[in-house]
């Protein structure tokens, strides 16, 4: 086989170099590489292929986030169908069994939401860590590991455990027909407010820390600007989290829990 034919097999056509991998080729096309590119452009091609594979692996390896929100959506739908978006006395009219089910769905949906929010932060953090894996950005790496991954996980798990550990036996939490004891409701509302406040802070920090990462990479200004704008949208998550956090004090209202939680779920 001649050298020319080997080049044709490697690069495919004059439209640009081809790797044989669909994700890699899309990354190459998005960066505008063509046959006969200079060495610098081929270096950028390698960066594009790496970024394409990184994003592809990130999407495939972080399915826990959509799974949490899928569970949250299912429980909230069942919750609404059973009257959970109304006052508690309207739910009582449908029977004690329905009341117990509605309250169980209420607490279960909260756990899915708590874990889903944490999973989202971990997902974004893991992507940023993968980007800076071979760099000297030590304080960014430390911050992501300690705050937005470790602390986010510990706080989310603690809040989820506390949710169903409020009463002994746990069934007492959602079924008042069961004898047992529960902790002061303000403990749960206080920890829930703390969790929401931490999430607001973590989301805001993720919307800022990426700027120090992308603008330290040897990419073109346009590419760094696009990535920065994309990740800066995470500030919207922080704003929404801050708005919702103010309603978490309603977790202490056990007299009309369904109506008290309406603003949190809405």
N, C-alpha and C positions, 0 to 999 in steps of 0.2 A: 504494500500500500504506500502511495506517495505521501510526501509531507503535506501537499495541498489537500489531498483527500482526508488526511487526519484532521486538518483544520476545519474542513467542512463538517466532519462528524462531531467535532468538539463544539463548534460554534453554531452549527445548524444552518444559518443563512446570513445574508448581509444585514438582516434586520437587527442583529445583535447577538451577543454570546448566549449560549444556552447551557444549562447544567443538567437538564433531564428531570429536574425536580420542579413541580408546578409552583410551589411557594417561592423557591429561589428565583425562578424566571420572572414571577410577578414583581419581586423586589428589584431585580435587574431592570425591568422595563420602567418601573416607577422612578428610577434614578437616571434613565435615559442613556444607557450604554449602547454602543454600536460597534460593529466589526471594525477593527483598526484603531481601537481606542488606545490612548497613551497609557504608559505604565501607571501614572497617577489615577487615571480613570479606572483601570483594572483593580487598583488598590481599593478605590471606592466601591467597585463591584463586589469585592470580598466583604466589605463592611455591610453592603446591602444584603448579601446572601446571609451573613451572620445575623443581621437584624430580622430578616424574614423568618429564619429558623427559630430565633429567640421568641418572637411574637407567636409563632405557630405552636411552639412548645408551651409557652405561657398559657395560651387559650386551652390547650388540651390538658394541661396539668392542674388547672384551677377550676374544676367542675363543681367543687364543694360550694362555691358562692351561689351559682344559680340553683343548686339543689336546695340550699337553705331557703332561698326566696320562693322556690316552687312549693316547698312545704308550708311556708308562711302564707302563700296565696291560697292554698287548699284549705288550711284550717280557718283562715279568715272568711272564705266563701261559705263554708259549713256553719261558721259562727253567725254570719249575717242571715243565712237561711233559717236558722233556728231562733231568730229574734234578738241576736246579740247587740244590734245597733239601737235598741230601744231601752226604755227605763226597765229596771229590774222587776218591777211589779207587773209589767206586761209579759215578761218572760215567765213569771210565776204562774200566770193564768194558764200556761200550756203544760203545767204539771211539774212535780219535783224532779222527775227524771230528766226532763228537758232543761230545767234550771241547772242541774248538776253538769249536764253535758255542755251547756253554753259556757259555764264558768271554767270547765276543763279546757275547752277550746280557746278561751280567752288567755289563760296562762300558757298553754302550749304554743299559741301563735307568738306570744312574747319571746319565748325561748328561741323559736326559729328566727325571729327578727334580730335578737341579740347576737346570735351566732352568725347570721348572715352579714350583719354590719361589720363584725370583726373579720369575717372571712374576706370581705371586700378590701379592707385595709391590708390584710396579709397578702392578698393577691397583687395589689399595686406595689407593695413593698418588695415582694419577691421579684417582680419584674425590674424594679430599679436596682436591686442587688445584683441581678444577672447582668445588667448593663455595665455596672461599675466593678464587676468581678475582677477584671485584670487591670484595674487602675489603682492609684494611690489615695483614693478618697476615703480616708480612714474614719473621719468623724461622721460622715454621712452613713457609712456602713454600720458603724456602732449605733448611731441613732435609730436607724431602721430596724436593726435586730432587737435593740433593747425596748424602744418605745412602741413602734407601730406593729411589731410582731409579737414579742414576748409579753409585754404589758397588756397589749390588746387582747391576747389569747387568755391570759390569767384573769383579767377583769371580766371578760365575756363568760368564761367557764364558771367563775365565782358567782356572777349574777344569775346564771342559768341554774346552778345548783341551789342557790338561796331561794329562787322562785318556788321550787318544789320541796324545799326543806323548811318552809315557814311553819308547817304544822306537823304534829305527831299524833296519829299517822298522817302521811301526806294526803290521803284521800279527803281528810277533813277540810283541806283548802278549798275544794270545789263542791263538796257534798256536805251540807250542814246537818244532815241526818246522822252523820258519823260522829261518835264521841271522840274528843281529843282536845289538844291545846295548841294554840298558835302564838307566835311571837307578836310583838307590837307591830301593827301594819306600817308605822312610820319608819321602821327599820328598812323594810323593803322599798318604800318610796324614797328614802334617803339614799340608799345604795343605787337605786335605779337612776336617780338624778345625777349622782356622781358618775355612773357609767355613761350616761348621755353627755355629760360635760366633758369627760375624757375623750369620747368619740368626736365631739365637736373640735376639740383641740387637735387631735390626731389627724383629722381630715384637713384642717387648715394647714398643719405643718407639711402634709404630703403635697398640698397645693403650692407650697413655697420651696421645699427642699429640692424638688426636681430641677429648679432653675440653676442651682449651684452645680448640679450634675451635668445637665445638657450643655451648659455654656463652658464647661471644662473639657468637652469632647472635641476632637479634631474634625468636626463636621462643618459643612457650609453654614453660613449665617441663616440662610433661608430654612434649612433643615432644622437647625436648633430652635428657630423661632416657631416653626410649625409644631414641633414636639412640645415646646414650652406652653404654647396656647392650648394644645390638646389636654395636657395634664393640669393646666391652671383651672380647667373646668371643674376640678375636684373641689374648688372653693364653694360651688353650689351645694355640694353634699354637706359641707360644714355649716352653711347657712341654714339648710333644711334641718340638720341635726340640732342646731341651736334653737330653732323655733319649736321643735317637738319636745326638747328637753324640759321646757317650762311646764309642760302638761304632765310630766311624770310624777309630780307630787300627788296626782289623783290616784296613784296606786294605794294610798292610805285610805281611800274612801271605799269601805266594804259594804256600806248600806245600799249604794246604787252603783256598783262597780261597772256594769255594762255601759251606763250612760257617762260615767266619769272617764272611761277609757275611749270614748267616741273620738275626741280630738286627737288622741295618740294614733289611732288606727286610720283616721280620715285622711 
